[in-house]
């Protein structure tokens, strides 16, 4: 969400939609896809009671002191695997081609102030929709902070999927082990008024109040944000160019994080982000080193606010580099060899070029409307990425708006 906010404030976004996105915005560069297709995994949680004797209680810090010390000194013992400990997947509908619901099990409990739901013989179960269709636009408040996005079952198909998934979990999966029962959830200690064998009651649990006894059990998002600066083949839709990861309309801003994926990933995003970064390194080495590659991606001159449709297809892994053309913004090739380790830059790759000068050796002013830093690469490698990207784009925003 940070990259979208910075692009908005730097004058890059769906031209003509400024007033519906935030205050005092002006999109000098029209990019219809920026911030328009925010998506995230969504889910609910339950607390499950185990009637047997627990083998280990992670939450008992005092008695676990020897195990913690053993892990610190030897990297062995039960703390070599710590939270979460188990994932499983199933279909909310048997006709689906692949599982769409994830079960995430954690021994830490569901939280809240009622310790009865977090005892040693109870554990947390999250049911997470991994393929939901719901999307929303990112907007800013009066302080230019990103408003909390609402994607929790805004799509009716997604809600129906989760109702079916909860029903299947309660009536088909959980009963397979007679020592397990619902403690916090439909039919349990927290919601004894809801019948787990009723789909309408399952729906009430999913759509009802989001908190009880201090436990947040519904309206949960997983911070797996995607889609805000998507890879799109069709340049008229805006987004990011798959050939160079360049934000369309700019000549020097590249995005390398989860926001480039056009829709929700059907798994936790870390591995896909890493794969994207690996591919991006090849693309950006070519873009930076090859002065014959066109990196300018001219801004759109139209003021359409058409957002990319769900049917727009683009690869989650960027294709091979584009055909070379005359360079409009050459960048010096890196001085390090391909075999040398890349310098640590906190996710930002920035190179400089010798400025153009006139006959009196005076600098020639740039005429581009794009951001002024020679090359900015946004990566999700670390928090330093966002801090440095923020500084670079703030400088760029001043250049655009002046």
Secondary structure, DSSP 8 states (H G I E B T S, - for coil): -HHHHHHHHTTEE-TT-HHHH-SS---SEE-TTTTS-BB--EEEEEEEEE-S--S--TT-TTTTHHHHHHHHHHS-SGGGS-S--EEEEE-SSTTSSS--EEEEEETT---SS-GGGSSTTEEEEEEEESS----B---B-TTS-B-----TT-SHHHHHHHHHHHHHIIIIIGGGSTTEEEEESBTSSSBTTS-TT-HHHHHHHHHS-SEETTEE-SSEE-S--B-TT-B-S-GGG-SEETTTTEETT-SSEEEESGGGSSS--SS-SHHHHHHHHHHHHHHHHHHHH-TTS------B---------TT----SS--S-------SS-----SS-TTS-----TT---------B-TTS-B------S-SSS-EEEESS-HHHHHHHHHHHHHHHHHHH-
